[in-house]
Amino acid sequence: MSFDGKTALVTGGSRGIGKAIALDLAGRGVDVAFNYFRSDSAAIETQSEIEALGVRSLRIRSNIADTAKLKGIFATVEKEFGRLDILVNNAASGVQRSASELTEKHWDWTMNVNAKAAWLCSIEASKLMDQGGSIVNITSQGSTKVLPNYFSVGTSKAALEAVTRYLAVELAPKGISVNAVSGGYVETGALDHFPNREEMLEAGQQTVTGRTVSADDIARVVAFLCSPDAAMIRGQVIVVDGGVSLKA
């Protein structure tokens, strides 16, 4: 699928799944902007890889948990690209603790990044999608399953999936589709923050396909949801886990 001439913003796009999505879209002819929070070196490397695919790239260091800075991202995108066709709400954060060990500060931070920011990013993006567009939210199966130390992230992802459904209806008259992709366990740097990392990776290997899910698998589904072929898919959560969730 070619998206020549389209523009996209991928939040948290400098590493991991976000980077895979950014590169996949760039490989299809999309000019890609991405925001990041910490590593300048990783962002510079990602920008170079995107531009090597023959498209424009814009890297923006910003904290999407700060509403003013979040809006600044879209002002920069509008200034540089003039419009937006695709938004991928990929950026995520959270504290790996049980409910009894979590503080209000941890809860607020996680909700602000994973759910509130996706809502606000979607509204800001819709203002730049004069010709319609696509929004894809990246969620996880912790939204429907109880995973160890995943209380704040799991509940925020459940909220994100509800945001997906509500925005799919509200933004449809503007020609904007909204969906979500729920990935299985993908080996990225994000897993390093989980105390049960090895257990998660072992579970991720129990697919029916004989291999683990990769970040590229997630990226290809995101691209499909942004294509005309997916025009009648609205407000859905597409699970990409190699069938792991089918097993008892």
Biotite code that builds the C-alpha atoms (Angstrom):
import biotite.structure as struc

atoms = struc.array([
    struc.Atom([0.000, 0.000, 0.000], chain_id="A", res_id=1, res_name="MET", atom_name="CA", element="C"),
    struc.Atom([1.379, 3.376, -1.024], chain_id="A", res_id=2, res_name="SER", atom_name="CA", element="C"),
    struc.Atom([0.577, 6.555, 0.868], chain_id="A", res_id=3, res_name="PHE", atom_name="CA", element="C"),
    struc.Atom([2.590, 8.958, -1.281], chain_id="A", res_id=4, res_name="ASP", atom_name="CA", element="C"),
    struc.Atom([2.036, 12.571, -0.281], chain_id="A", res_id=5, res_name="GLY", atom_name="CA", element="C"),
    struc.Atom([0.465, 11.754, 3.088], chain_id="A", res_id=6, res_name="LYS", atom_name="CA", element="C"),
    struc.Atom([1.703, 13.108, 6.402], chain_id="A", res_id=7, res_name="THR", atom_name="CA", element="C"),
    struc.Atom([1.746, 11.364, 9.766], chain_id="A", res_id=8, res_name="ALA", atom_name="CA", element="C"),
    struc.Atom([2.533, 12.035, 13.399], chain_id="A", res_id=9, res_name="LEU", atom_name="CA", element="C"),
    struc.Atom([3.654, 9.150, 15.594], chain_id="A", res_id=10, res_name="VAL", atom_name="CA", element="C"),
    struc.Atom([3.874, 9.916, 19.291], chain_id="A", res_id=11, res_name="THR", atom_name="CA", element="C"),
    struc.Atom([6.745, 8.189, 21.059], chain_id="A", res_id=12, res_name="GLY", atom_name="CA", element="C"),
    struc.Atom([8.176, 7.431, 17.638], chain_id="A", res_id=13, res_name="GLY", atom_name="CA", element="C"),
    struc.Atom([11.909, 7.366, 18.276], chain_id="A", res_id=14, res_name="SER", atom_name="CA", element="C"),
    struc.Atom([12.179, 3.810, 19.631], chain_id="A", res_id=15, res_name="ARG", atom_name="CA", element="C"),
    struc.Atom([10.472, 0.438, 19.847], chain_id="A", res_id=16, res_name="GLY", atom_name="CA", element="C"),
    struc.Atom([7.058, -0.063, 18.301], chain_id="A", res_id=17, res_name="ILE", atom_name="CA", element="C"),
    struc.Atom([6.687, 3.649, 17.576], chain_id="A", res_id=18, res_name="GLY", atom_name="CA", element="C"),
    struc.Atom([9.872, 3.638, 15.530], chain_id="A", res_id=19, res_name="LYS", atom_name="CA", element="C"),
    struc.Atom([8.755, 0.545, 13.603], chain_id="A", res_id=20, res_name="ALA", atom_name="CA", element="C"),
    struc.Atom([5.477, 2.293, 12.768], chain_id="A", res_id=21, res_name="ILE", atom_name="CA", element="C"),
    struc.Atom([7.252, 5.479, 11.701], chain_id="A", res_id=22, res_name="ALA", atom_name="CA", element="C"),
    struc.Atom([9.633, 3.572, 9.422], chain_id="A", res_id=23, res_name="LEU", atom_name="CA", element="C"),
    struc.Atom([6.854, 1.458, 7.942], chain_id="A", res_id=24, res_name="ASP", atom_name="CA", element="C"),
    struc.Atom([4.816, 4.529, 7.050], chain_id="A", res_id=25, res_name="LEU", atom_name="CA", element="C"),
    struc.Atom([7.897, 6.262, 5.666], chain_id="A", res_id=26, res_name="ALA", atom_name="CA", element="C"),
    struc.Atom([8.571, 3.236, 3.493], chain_id="A", res_id=27, res_name="GLY", atom_name="CA", element="C"),
    struc.Atom([5.107, 3.715, 2.011], chain_id="A", res_id=28, res_name="ARG", atom_name="CA", element="C"),
    struc.Atom([5.819, 7.332, 1.053], chain_id="A", res_id=29, res_name="GLY", atom_name="CA", element="C"),
    struc.Atom([4.534, 9.120, 4.147], chain_id="A", res_id=30, res_name="VAL", atom_name="CA", element="C"),
    struc.Atom([6.249, 12.222, 5.530], chain_id="A", res_id=31, res_name="ASP", atom_name="CA", element="C"),
    struc.Atom([6.617, 11.434, 9.224], chain_id="A", res_id=32, res_name="VAL", atom_name="CA", element="C"),
    struc.Atom([6.784, 13.654, 12.282], chain_id="A", res_id=33, res_name="ALA", atom_name="CA", element="C"),
    struc.Atom([7.368, 12.078, 15.662], chain_id="A", res_id=34, res_name="PHE", atom_name="CA", element="C"),
    struc.Atom([7.702, 13.281, 19.203], chain_id="A", res_id=35, res_name="ASN", atom_name="CA", element="C"),
    struc.Atom([9.980, 11.869, 21.878], chain_id="A", res_id=36, res_name="TYR", atom_name="CA", element="C"),
    struc.Atom([10.646, 12.593, 25.519], chain_id="A", res_id=37, res_name="PHE", atom_name="CA", element="C"),
    struc.Atom([14.206, 11.683, 26.468], chain_id="A", res_id=38, res_name="ARG", atom_name="CA", element="C"),
    struc.Atom([16.900, 10.419, 24.114], chain_id="A", res_id=39, res_name="SER", atom_name="CA", element="C"),
    struc.Atom([18.108, 12.929, 21.530], chain_id="A", res_id=40, res_name="ASP", atom_name="CA", element="C"),
    struc.Atom([20.535, 10.399, 20.067], chain_id="A", res_id=41, res_name="SER", atom_name="CA", element="C"),
    struc.Atom([17.800, 7.823, 19.450], chain_id="A", res_id=42, res_name="ALA", atom_name="CA", element="C"),
    struc.Atom([15.580, 10.480, 17.887], chain_id="A", res_id=43, res_name="ALA", atom_name="CA", element="C"),
    struc.Atom([18.340, 11.713, 15.588], chain_id="A", res_id=44, res_name="ILE", atom_name="CA", element="C"),
    struc.Atom([19.049, 8.155, 14.479], chain_id="A", res_id=45, res_name="GLU", atom_name="CA", element="C"),
    struc.Atom([15.372, 7.501, 13.777], chain_id="A", res_id=46, res_name="THR", atom_name="CA", element="C"),
    struc.Atom([15.020, 10.729, 11.829], chain_id="A", res_id=47, res_name="GLN", atom_name="CA", element="C"),
    struc.Atom([17.999, 9.776, 9.675], chain_id="A", res_id=48, res_name="SER", atom_name="CA", element="C"),
    struc.Atom([16.518, 6.333, 8.982], chain_id="A", res_id=49, res_name="GLU", atom_name="CA", element="C"),
    struc.Atom([13.201, 7.882, 7.973], chain_id="A", res_id=50, res_name="ILE", atom_name="CA", element="C"),
    struc.Atom([14.828, 10.422, 5.664], chain_id="A", res_id=51, res_name="GLU", atom_name="CA", element="C"),
    struc.Atom([16.930, 7.661, 4.088], chain_id="A", res_id=52, res_name="ALA", atom_name="CA", element="C"),
    struc.Atom([13.635, 6.264, 2.769], chain_id="A", res_id=53, res_name="LEU", atom_name="CA", element="C"),
    struc.Atom([13.173, 9.409, 0.678], chain_id="A", res_id=54, res_name="GLY", atom_name="CA", element="C"),
    struc.Atom([10.564, 11.268, 2.723], chain_id="A", res_id=55, res_name="VAL", atom_name="CA", element="C"),
    struc.Atom([10.578, 14.235, 5.060], chain_id="A", res_id=56, res_name="ARG", atom_name="CA", element="C"),
    struc.Atom([10.926, 13.751, 8.792], chain_id="A", res_id=57, res_name="SER", atom_name="CA", element="C"),
    struc.Atom([10.352, 16.056, 11.720], chain_id="A", res_id=58, res_name="LEU", atom_name="CA", element="C"),
    struc.Atom([11.463, 15.210, 15.254], chain_id="A", res_id=59, res_name="ARG", atom_name="CA", element="C"),
    struc.Atom([9.936, 17.101, 18.159], chain_id="A", res_id=60, res_name="ILE", atom_name="CA", element="C"),
    struc.Atom([11.100, 16.740, 21.731], chain_id="A", res_id=61, res_name="ARG", atom_name="CA", element="C"),
    struc.Atom([8.056, 17.273, 23.900], chain_id="A", res_id=62, res_name="SER", atom_name="CA", element="C"),
    struc.Atom([6.160, 15.957, 26.914], chain_id="A", res_id=63, res_name="ASN", atom_name="CA", element="C"),
    struc.Atom([2.627, 15.035, 25.851], chain_id="A", res_id=64, res_name="ILE", atom_name="CA", element="C"),
    struc.Atom([1.551, 14.892, 29.502], chain_id="A", res_id=65, res_name="ALA", atom_name="CA", element="C"),
    struc.Atom([1.801, 18.711, 29.432], chain_id="A", res_id=66, res_name="ASP", atom_name="CA", element="C"),
    struc.Atom([-1.235, 20.017, 27.531], chain_id="A", res_id=67, res_name="THR", atom_name="CA", element="C"),
    struc.Atom([0.454, 23.233, 26.398], chain_id="A", res_id=68, res_name="ALA", atom_name="CA", element="C"),
    struc.Atom([3.441, 21.331, 25.030], chain_id="A", res_id=69, res_name="LYS", atom_name="CA", element="C"),
    struc.Atom([1.136, 18.794, 23.409], chain_id="A", res_id=70, res_name="LEU", atom_name="CA", element="C"),
    struc.Atom([-0.639, 21.540, 21.503], chain_id="A", res_id=71, res_name="LYS", atom_name="CA", element="C"),
    struc.Atom([2.758, 22.918, 20.526], chain_id="A", res_id=72, res_name="GLY", atom_name="CA", element="C"),
    struc.Atom([3.521, 19.655, 18.717], chain_id="A", res_id=73, res_name="ILE", atom_name="CA", element="C"),
    struc.Atom([0.569, 20.171, 16.410], chain_id="A", res_id=74, res_name="PHE", atom_name="CA", element="C"),
    struc.Atom([1.417, 23.815, 15.837], chain_id="A", res_id=75, res_name="ALA", atom_name="CA", element="C"),
    struc.Atom([4.858, 22.672, 14.680], chain_id="A", res_id=76, res_name="THR", atom_name="CA", element="C"),
    struc.Atom([3.389, 19.975, 12.430], chain_id="A", res_id=77, res_name="VAL", atom_name="CA", element="C"),
    struc.Atom([1.001, 22.474, 10.869], chain_id="A", res_id=78, res_name="GLU", atom_name="CA", element="C"),
    struc.Atom([3.830, 24.935, 10.272], chain_id="A", res_id=79, res_name="LYS", atom_name="CA", element="C"),
    struc.Atom([6.099, 22.340, 8.647], chain_id="A", res_id=80, res_name="GLU", atom_name="CA", element="C"),
    struc.Atom([3.598, 20.101, 6.820], chain_id="A", res_id=81, res_name="PHE", atom_name="CA", element="C"),
    struc.Atom([0.474, 22.246, 6.538], chain_id="A", res_id=82, res_name="GLY", atom_name="CA", element="C"),
    struc.Atom([-1.836, 19.363, 7.337], chain_id="A", res_id=83, res_name="ARG", atom_name="CA", element="C"),
    struc.Atom([-2.050, 15.891, 8.858], chain_id="A", res_id=84, res_name="LEU", atom_name="CA", element="C"),
    struc.Atom([-3.467, 12.653, 7.454], chain_id="A", res_id=85, res_name="ASP", atom_name="CA", element="C"),
    struc.Atom([-2.447, 10.054, 10.048], chain_id="A", res_id=86, res_name="ILE", atom_name="CA", element="C"),
    struc.Atom([-2.043, 10.158, 13.819], chain_id="A", res_id=87, res_name="LEU", atom_name="CA", element="C"),
    struc.Atom([-0.674, 7.195, 15.744], chain_id="A", res_id=88, res_name="VAL", atom_name="CA", element="C"),
    struc.Atom([-1.045, 7.554, 19.515], chain_id="A", res_id=89, res_name="ASN", atom_name="CA", element="C"),
    struc.Atom([1.786, 5.238, 20.510], chain_id="A", res_id=90, res_name="ASN", atom_name="CA", element="C"),
    struc.Atom([3.515, 7.034, 23.396], chain_id="A", res_id=91, res_name="ALA", atom_name="CA", element="C"),
    struc.Atom([2.965, 5.273, 26.709], chain_id="A", res_id=92, res_name="ALA", atom_name="CA", element="C"),
    struc.Atom([4.275, 5.338, 30.232], chain_id="A", res_id=93, res_name="SER", atom_name="CA", element="C"),
    struc.Atom([3.442, 3.938, 33.637], chain_id="A", res_id=94, res_name="GLY", atom_name="CA", element="C"),
    struc.Atom([4.682, 2.687, 36.979], chain_id="A", res_id=95, res_name="VAL", atom_name="CA", element="C"),
    struc.Atom([4.882, -1.077, 37.425], chain_id="A", res_id=96, res_name="GLN", atom_name="CA", element="C"),
    struc.Atom([3.296, -1.485, 40.842], chain_id="A", res_id=97, res_name="ARG", atom_name="CA", element="C"),
    struc.Atom([0.253, -3.127, 42.362], chain_id="A", res_id=98, res_name="SER", atom_name="CA", element="C"),
    struc.Atom([-2.808, -1.033, 43.252], chain_id="A", res_id=99, res_name="ALA", atom_name="CA", element="C"),
    struc.Atom([-1.894, -1.007, 46.951], chain_id="A", res_id=100, res_name="SER", atom_name="CA", element="C"),
    struc.Atom([1.632, 0.239, 46.237], chain_id="A", res_id=101, res_name="GLU", atom_name="CA", element="C"),
    struc.Atom([0.696, 2.887, 43.658], chain_id="A", res_id=102, res_name="LEU", atom_name="CA", element="C"),
    struc.Atom([0.537, 6.573, 44.575], chain_id="A", res_id=103, res_name="THR", atom_name="CA", element="C"),
    struc.Atom([-1.848, 9.193, 43.199], chain_id="A", res_id=104, res_name="GLU", atom_name="CA", element="C"),
    struc.Atom([1.088, 10.805, 41.423], chain_id="A", res_id=105, res_name="LYS", atom_name="CA", element="C"),
    struc.Atom([1.827, 7.555, 39.602], chain_id="A", res_id=106, res_name="HIS", atom_name="CA", element="C"),
    struc.Atom([-1.836, 7.161, 38.654], chain_id="A", res_id=107, res_name="TRP", atom_name="CA", element="C"),
    struc.Atom([-2.162, 10.719, 37.338], chain_id="A", res_id=108, res_name="ASP", atom_name="CA", element="C"),
    struc.Atom([1.048, 10.466, 35.290], chain_id="A", res_id=109, res_name="TRP", atom_name="CA", element="C"),
    struc.Atom([0.010, 7.207, 33.670], chain_id="A", res_id=110, res_name="THR", atom_name="CA", element="C"),
    struc.Atom([-3.495, 8.377, 32.843], chain_id="A", res_id=111, res_name="MET", atom_name="CA", element="C"),
    struc.Atom([-2.242, 11.691, 31.486], chain_id="A", res_id=112, res_name="ASN", atom_name="CA", element="C"),
    struc.Atom([0.193, 10.055, 29.087], chain_id="A", res_id=113, res_name="VAL", atom_name="CA", element="C"),
    struc.Atom([-1.749, 6.968, 28.035], chain_id="A", res_id=114, res_name="ASN", atom_name="CA", element="C"),
    struc.Atom([-5.348, 8.172, 27.899], chain_id="A", res_id=115, res_name="ALA", atom_name="CA", element="C"),
    struc.Atom([-5.708, 11.928, 28.303], chain_id="A", res_id=116, res_name="LYS", atom_name="CA", element="C"),
    struc.Atom([-2.937, 12.743, 25.820], chain_id="A", res_id=117, res_name="ALA", atom_name="CA", element="C"),
    struc.Atom([-4.402, 10.392, 23.200], chain_id="A", res_id=118, res_name="ALA", atom_name="CA", element="C"),
    struc.Atom([-7.758, 12.156, 23.525], chain_id="A", res_id=119, res_name="TRP", atom_name="CA", element="C"),
    struc.Atom([-6.223, 15.623, 23.234], chain_id="A", res_id=120, res_name="LEU", atom_name="CA", element="C"),
    struc.Atom([-3.853, 14.599, 20.424], chain_id="A", res_id=121, res_name="CYS", atom_name="CA", element="C"),
    struc.Atom([-6.788, 13.206, 18.480], chain_id="A", res_id=122, res_name="SER", atom_name="CA", element="C"),
    struc.Atom([-8.771, 16.435, 18.820], chain_id="A", res_id=123, res_name="ILE", atom_name="CA", element="C"),
    struc.Atom([-5.784, 18.562, 17.779], chain_id="A", res_id=124, res_name="GLU", atom_name="CA", element="C"),
    struc.Atom([-5.063, 16.215, 14.869], chain_id="A", res_id=125, res_name="ALA", atom_name="CA", element="C"),
    struc.Atom([-8.660, 16.386, 13.671], chain_id="A", res_id=126, res_name="SER", atom_name="CA", element="C"),
    struc.Atom([-8.258, 20.141, 13.221], chain_id="A", res_id=127, res_name="LYS", atom_name="CA", element="C"),
    struc.Atom([-5.514, 19.462, 10.658], chain_id="A", res_id=128, res_name="LEU", atom_name="CA", element="C"),
    struc.Atom([-7.387, 16.675, 8.837], chain_id="A", res_id=129, res_name="MET", atom_name="CA", element="C"),
    struc.Atom([-9.442, 18.818, 6.467], chain_id="A", res_id=130, res_name="ASP", atom_name="CA", element="C"),
    struc.Atom([-9.624, 15.995, 3.923], chain_id="A", res_id=131, res_name="GLN", atom_name="CA", element="C"),
    struc.Atom([-10.284, 13.278, 6.484], chain_id="A", res_id=132, res_name="GLY", atom_name="CA", element="C"),
    struc.Atom([-7.708, 10.994, 8.013], chain_id="A", res_id=133, res_name="GLY", atom_name="CA", element="C"),
    struc.Atom([-6.906, 8.061, 10.247], chain_id="A", res_id=134, res_name="SER", atom_name="CA", element="C"),
    struc.Atom([-6.147, 7.786, 13.944], chain_id="A", res_id=135, res_name="ILE", atom_name="CA", element="C"),
    struc.Atom([-4.730, 4.595, 15.444], chain_id="A", res_id=136, res_name="VAL", atom_name="CA", element="C"),
    struc.Atom([-4.224, 4.104, 19.174], chain_id="A", res_id=137, res_name="ASN", atom_name="CA", element="C"),
    struc.Atom([-1.724, 1.544, 20.449], chain_id="A", res_id=138, res_name="ILE", atom_name="CA", element="C"),
    struc.Atom([-3.112, -0.406, 23.372], chain_id="A", res_id=139, res_name="THR", atom_name="CA", element="C"),
    struc.Atom([-2.308, -3.691, 25.097], chain_id="A", res_id=140, res_name="SER", atom_name="CA", element="C"),
    struc.Atom([-4.076, -6.763, 26.398], chain_id="A", res_id=141, res_name="GLN", atom_name="CA", element="C"),
    struc.Atom([-3.585, -5.526, 29.946], chain_id="A", res_id=142, res_name="GLY", atom_name="CA", element="C"),
    struc.Atom([-6.739, -3.521, 29.214], chain_id="A", res_id=143, res_name="SER", atom_name="CA", element="C"),
    struc.Atom([-8.860, -6.665, 29.507], chain_id="A", res_id=144, res_name="THR", atom_name="CA", element="C"),
    struc.Atom([-6.589, -9.058, 31.415], chain_id="A", res_id=145, res_name="LYS", atom_name="CA", element="C"),
    struc.Atom([-5.112, -8.673, 34.871], chain_id="A", res_id=146, res_name="VAL", atom_name="CA", element="C"),
    struc.Atom([-1.321, -8.723, 34.561], chain_id="A", res_id=147, res_name="LEU", atom_name="CA", element="C"),
    struc.Atom([1.176, -8.533, 37.446], chain_id="A", res_id=148, res_name="PRO", atom_name="CA", element="C"),
    struc.Atom([2.113, -4.968, 38.467], chain_id="A", res_id=149, res_name="ASN", atom_name="CA", element="C"),
    struc.Atom([0.093, -3.570, 35.548], chain_id="A", res_id=150, res_name="TYR", atom_name="CA", element="C"),
    struc.Atom([-2.677, -1.840, 37.484], chain_id="A", res_id=151, res_name="PHE", atom_name="CA", element="C"),
    struc.Atom([-2.113, 1.753, 36.363], chain_id="A", res_id=152, res_name="SER", atom_name="CA", element="C"),
    struc.Atom([-1.143, 0.919, 32.780], chain_id="A", res_id=153, res_name="VAL", atom_name="CA", element="C"),
    struc.Atom([-3.889, -1.660, 32.319], chain_id="A", res_id=154, res_name="GLY", atom_name="CA", element="C"),
    struc.Atom([-6.626, 0.684, 33.496], chain_id="A", res_id=155, res_name="THR", atom_name="CA", element="C"),
    struc.Atom([-5.236, 3.516, 31.366], chain_id="A", res_id=156, res_name="SER", atom_name="CA", element="C"),
    struc.Atom([-5.265, 1.247, 28.306], chain_id="A", res_id=157, res_name="LYS", atom_name="CA", element="C"),
    struc.Atom([-8.868, 0.293, 29.055], chain_id="A", res_id=158, res_name="ALA", atom_name="CA", element="C"),
    struc.Atom([-9.655, 4.011, 29.096], chain_id="A", res_id=159, res_name="ALA", atom_name="CA", element="C"),
    struc.Atom([-7.775, 4.420, 25.810], chain_id="A", res_id=160, res_name="LEU", atom_name="CA", element="C"),
    struc.Atom([-9.930, 1.762, 24.184], chain_id="A", res_id=161, res_name="GLU", atom_name="CA", element="C"),
    struc.Atom([-13.058, 3.575, 25.370], chain_id="A", res_id=162, res_name="ALA", atom_name="CA", element="C"),
    struc.Atom([-11.630, 6.804, 23.943], chain_id="A", res_id=163, res_name="VAL", atom_name="CA", element="C"),
    struc.Atom([-11.172, 4.937, 20.655], chain_id="A", res_id=164, res_name="THR", atom_name="CA", element="C"),
    struc.Atom([-14.831, 3.973, 20.466], chain_id="A", res_id=165, res_name="ARG", atom_name="CA", element="C"),
    struc.Atom([-16.191, 7.385, 21.395], chain_id="A", res_id=166, res_name="TYR", atom_name="CA", element="C"),
    struc.Atom([-13.926, 9.257, 18.999], chain_id="A", res_id=167, res_name="LEU", atom_name="CA", element="C"),
    struc.Atom([-14.699, 6.797, 16.195], chain_id="A", res_id=168, res_name="ALA", atom_name="CA", element="C"),
    struc.Atom([-18.311, 7.976, 16.336], chain_id="A", res_id=169, res_name="VAL", atom_name="CA", element="C"),
    struc.Atom([-17.665, 11.659, 17.011], chain_id="A", res_id=170, res_name="GLU", atom_name="CA", element="C"),
    struc.Atom([-15.025, 12.122, 14.305], chain_id="A", res_id=171, res_name="LEU", atom_name="CA", element="C"),
    struc.Atom([-16.675, 9.986, 11.625], chain_id="A", res_id=172, res_name="ALA", atom_name="CA", element="C"),
    struc.Atom([-18.603, 12.937, 10.097], chain_id="A", res_id=173, res_name="PRO", atom_name="CA", element="C"),
    struc.Atom([-15.224, 14.575, 9.441], chain_id="A", res_id=174, res_name="LYS", atom_name="CA", element="C"),
    struc.Atom([-14.080, 11.559, 7.447], chain_id="A", res_id=175, res_name="GLY", atom_name="CA", element="C"),
    struc.Atom([-11.719, 10.435, 10.208], chain_id="A", res_id=176, res_name="ILE", atom_name="CA", element="C"),
    struc.Atom([-11.465, 6.774, 11.174], chain_id="A", res_id=177, res_name="SER", atom_name="CA", element="C"),
    struc.Atom([-10.381, 5.825, 14.699], chain_id="A", res_id=178, res_name="VAL", atom_name="CA", element="C"),
    struc.Atom([-9.228, 2.359, 15.697], chain_id="A", res_id=179, res_name="ASN", atom_name="CA", element="C"),
    struc.Atom([-6.763, 0.687, 18.040], chain_id="A", res_id=180, res_name="ALA", atom_name="CA", element="C"),
    struc.Atom([-4.155, -2.043, 17.768], chain_id="A", res_id=181, res_name="VAL", atom_name="CA", element="C"),
    struc.Atom([-3.468, -4.292, 20.744], chain_id="A", res_id=182, res_name="SER", atom_name="CA", element="C"),
    struc.Atom([-0.120, -6.008, 20.471], chain_id="A", res_id=183, res_name="GLY", atom_name="CA", element="C"),
    struc.Atom([1.160, -9.117, 22.127], chain_id="A", res_id=184, res_name="GLY", atom_name="CA", element="C"),
    struc.Atom([4.459, -9.240, 23.995], chain_id="A", res_id=185, res_name="TYR", atom_name="CA", element="C"),
    struc.Atom([7.039, -7.591, 21.741], chain_id="A", res_id=186, res_name="VAL", atom_name="CA", element="C"),
    struc.Atom([10.657, -7.536, 22.833], chain_id="A", res_id=187, res_name="GLU", atom_name="CA", element="C"),
    struc.Atom([11.521, -3.846, 23.044], chain_id="A", res_id=188, res_name="THR", atom_name="CA", element="C"),
    struc.Atom([13.327, -1.697, 25.575], chain_id="A", res_id=189, res_name="GLY", atom_name="CA", element="C"),
    struc.Atom([9.968, -1.005, 27.240], chain_id="A", res_id=190, res_name="ALA", atom_name="CA", element="C"),
    struc.Atom([9.914, -4.517, 28.692], chain_id="A", res_id=191, res_name="LEU", atom_name="CA", element="C"),
    struc.Atom([13.092, -3.813, 30.626], chain_id="A", res_id=192, res_name="ASP", atom_name="CA", element="C"),
    struc.Atom([10.980, -1.896, 33.148], chain_id="A", res_id=193, res_name="HIS", atom_name="CA", element="C"),
    struc.Atom([8.878, -4.925, 34.025], chain_id="A", res_id=194, res_name="PHE", atom_name="CA", element="C"),
    struc.Atom([10.015, -7.053, 36.997], chain_id="A", res_id=195, res_name="PRO", atom_name="CA", element="C"),
    struc.Atom([8.564, -10.139, 35.253], chain_id="A", res_id=196, res_name="ASN", atom_name="CA", element="C"),
    struc.Atom([10.199, -9.442, 31.881], chain_id="A", res_id=197, res_name="ARG", atom_name="CA", element="C"),
    struc.Atom([11.431, -12.982, 31.259], chain_id="A", res_id=198, res_name="GLU", atom_name="CA", element="C"),
    struc.Atom([8.055, -14.451, 32.110], chain_id="A", res_id=199, res_name="GLU", atom_name="CA", element="C"),
    struc.Atom([6.394, -12.064, 29.669], chain_id="A", res_id=200, res_name="MET", atom_name="CA", element="C"),
    struc.Atom([8.803, -12.946, 26.887], chain_id="A", res_id=201, res_name="LEU", atom_name="CA", element="C"),
    struc.Atom([8.225, -16.646, 27.493], chain_id="A", res_id=202, res_name="GLU", atom_name="CA", element="C"),
    struc.Atom([4.465, -16.101, 27.279], chain_id="A", res_id=203, res_name="ALA", atom_name="CA", element="C"),
    struc.Atom([4.935, -14.166, 24.050], chain_id="A", res_id=204, res_name="GLY", atom_name="CA", element="C"),
    struc.Atom([6.557, -17.192, 22.462], chain_id="A", res_id=205, res_name="GLN", atom_name="CA", element="C"),
    struc.Atom([3.411, -19.287, 22.898], chain_id="A", res_id=206, res_name="GLN", atom_name="CA", element="C"),
    struc.Atom([1.875, -18.167, 19.607], chain_id="A", res_id=207, res_name="THR", atom_name="CA", element="C"),
    struc.Atom([0.084, -20.490, 17.211], chain_id="A", res_id=208, res_name="VAL", atom_name="CA", element="C"),
    struc.Atom([2.365, -19.306, 14.417], chain_id="A", res_id=209, res_name="THR", atom_name="CA", element="C"),
    struc.Atom([5.640, -20.621, 15.804], chain_id="A", res_id=210, res_name="GLY", atom_name="CA", element="C"),
    struc.Atom([7.247, -17.222, 16.282], chain_id="A", res_id=211, res_name="ARG", atom_name="CA", element="C"),
    struc.Atom([6.872, -14.190, 18.507], chain_id="A", res_id=212, res_name="THR", atom_name="CA", element="C"),
    struc.Atom([5.150, -11.002, 17.454], chain_id="A", res_id=213, res_name="VAL", atom_name="CA", element="C"),
    struc.Atom([7.507, -8.319, 16.152], chain_id="A", res_id=214, res_name="SER", atom_name="CA", element="C"),
    struc.Atom([7.196, -4.553, 16.138], chain_id="A", res_id=215, res_name="ALA", atom_name="CA", element="C"),
    struc.Atom([6.934, -4.771, 12.345], chain_id="A", res_id=216, res_name="ASP", atom_name="CA", element="C"),
    struc.Atom([3.852, -6.975, 12.690], chain_id="A", res_id=217, res_name="ASP", atom_name="CA", element="C"),
    struc.Atom([2.200, -4.203, 14.672], chain_id="A", res_id=218, res_name="ILE", atom_name="CA", element="C"),
    struc.Atom([3.327, -1.563, 12.188], chain_id="A", res_id=219, res_name="ALA", atom_name="CA", element="C"),
    struc.Atom([1.850, -3.361, 9.185], chain_id="A", res_id=220, res_name="ARG", atom_name="CA", element="C"),
    struc.Atom([-1.571, -3.587, 10.838], chain_id="A", res_id=221, res_name="VAL", atom_name="CA", element="C"),
    struc.Atom([-1.414, 0.116, 11.706], chain_id="A", res_id=222, res_name="VAL", atom_name="CA", element="C"),
    struc.Atom([-0.694, 0.905, 8.051], chain_id="A", res_id=223, res_name="ALA", atom_name="CA", element="C"),
    struc.Atom([-3.637, -1.243, 6.937], chain_id="A", res_id=224, res_name="PHE", atom_name="CA", element="C"),
    struc.Atom([-5.999, 0.616, 9.268], chain_id="A", res_id=225, res_name="LEU", atom_name="CA", element="C"),
    struc.Atom([-4.860, 3.869, 7.658], chain_id="A", res_id=226, res_name="CYS", atom_name="CA", element="C"),
    struc.Atom([-5.612, 2.590, 4.147], chain_id="A", res_id=227, res_name="SER", atom_name="CA", element="C"),
    struc.Atom([-8.830, 2.891, 2.107], chain_id="A", res_id=228, res_name="PRO", atom_name="CA", element="C"),
    struc.Atom([-9.228, -0.899, 2.411], chain_id="A", res_id=229, res_name="ASP", atom_name="CA", element="C"),
    struc.Atom([-10.030, -0.414, 6.102], chain_id="A", res_id=230, res_name="ALA", atom_name="CA", element="C"),
    struc.Atom([-12.607, 2.335, 5.561], chain_id="A", res_id=231, res_name="ALA", atom_name="CA", element="C"),
    struc.Atom([-15.406, 0.336, 7.182], chain_id="A", res_id=232, res_name="MET", atom_name="CA", element="C"),
    struc.Atom([-13.428, -0.627, 10.285], chain_id="A", res_id=233, res_name="ILE", atom_name="CA", element="C"),
    struc.Atom([-14.366, 1.881, 12.962], chain_id="A", res_id=234, res_name="ARG", atom_name="CA", element="C"),
    struc.Atom([-13.827, 1.946, 16.711], chain_id="A", res_id=235, res_name="GLY", atom_name="CA", element="C"),
    struc.Atom([-12.318, -1.529, 16.791], chain_id="A", res_id=236, res_name="GLN", atom_name="CA", element="C"),
    struc.Atom([-9.428, -2.992, 18.768], chain_id="A", res_id=237, res_name="VAL", atom_name="CA", element="C"),
    struc.Atom([-7.418, -5.261, 16.466], chain_id="A", res_id=238, res_name="ILE", atom_name="CA", element="C"),
    struc.Atom([-5.438, -7.865, 18.432], chain_id="A", res_id=239, res_name="VAL", atom_name="CA", element="C"),
    struc.Atom([-2.030, -8.771, 17.001], chain_id="A", res_id=240, res_name="VAL", atom_name="CA", element="C"),
    struc.Atom([-0.639, -11.434, 19.307], chain_id="A", res_id=241, res_name="ASP", atom_name="CA", element="C"),
    struc.Atom([-0.100, -14.501, 17.119], chain_id="A", res_id=242, res_name="GLY", atom_name="CA", element="C"),
    struc.Atom([-3.050, -16.197, 18.756], chain_id="A", res_id=243, res_name="GLY", atom_name="CA", element="C"),
    struc.Atom([-1.650, -16.239, 22.296], chain_id="A", res_id=244, res_name="VAL", atom_name="CA", element="C"),
    struc.Atom([-4.894, -14.875, 23.735], chain_id="A", res_id=245, res_name="SER", atom_name="CA", element="C"),
    struc.Atom([-6.812, -17.810, 22.243], chain_id="A", res_id=246, res_name="LEU", atom_name="CA", element="C"),
    struc.Atom([-5.178, -20.241, 24.612], chain_id="A", res_id=247, res_name="LYS", atom_name="CA", element="C"),
    struc.Atom([-6.549, -21.025, 28.049], chain_id="A", res_id=248, res_name="ALA", atom_name="CA", element="C"),
])
